[in-house]
Amino acid sequence: DEIFKSAKQLELIDEELFTLRKYYNGNITNYNKMVKKFPTNIVAKIKKYKERPFYDLKDMSDDDHEDFKL
């Protein structure tokens, strides 16, 4: 019974992580478009905003910084 509860909790956490990754990547897409698009690119240059990487599901617990990509 405990194993079933734990499996269900993991499933819910996995669903939430999927939703959060989708939310993050969607907002980063909009942000990156604004950084590149006129006239907001002028403000981005003044404020030193740069493109942000997308999360691509690789392991975040290591020192591999290629887990994020543009």
Beta strands, then each sheet from edge to edge (+ up, - down):
strand 1: 54-55
strand 2: 68-69
sheet 1: 1+ 2-
end
